[in-house]
Amino acid sequence: MTKMKIDFKFFGYQILGVLIIWLGMTFFYGELKPSGVLIYYVVTSWLLFLIVLAVKQFLRERREED
């Protein structure tokens, strides 16, 4: 079974896109309704998850080079 190699750019672009959305929501956090706050926490969790996956991929690629 072959492993699918995911390019590091894939995570970078997703992080950049979600980060822009997250920054916009952070700017207007005080005006968010309860459902908006829930969405804010979901976006925050997704952003942190993507960062963890990107770091993991970076370390994996670095280990394979050695």
Stockholm file with secondary structure:
# STOCKHOLM 1.0

chainA/1-66         MTKMKIDFKFFGYQILGVLIIWLGMTFFYGELKPSGVLIYYVVTSWLLFLIVLAVKQFLRERREED
#=GR chainA/1-66 SS CCCCCCCHHHHHHHHHHHHHHHHHHHHTGGGCCHHHHHHHHHHHHHHHHHHHHHHHHHHHHHHHHC
#=GC SS_cons        CCCCCCCHHHHHHHHHHHHHHHHHHHHTGGGCCHHHHHHHHHHHHHHHHHHHHHHHHHHHHHHHHC
//
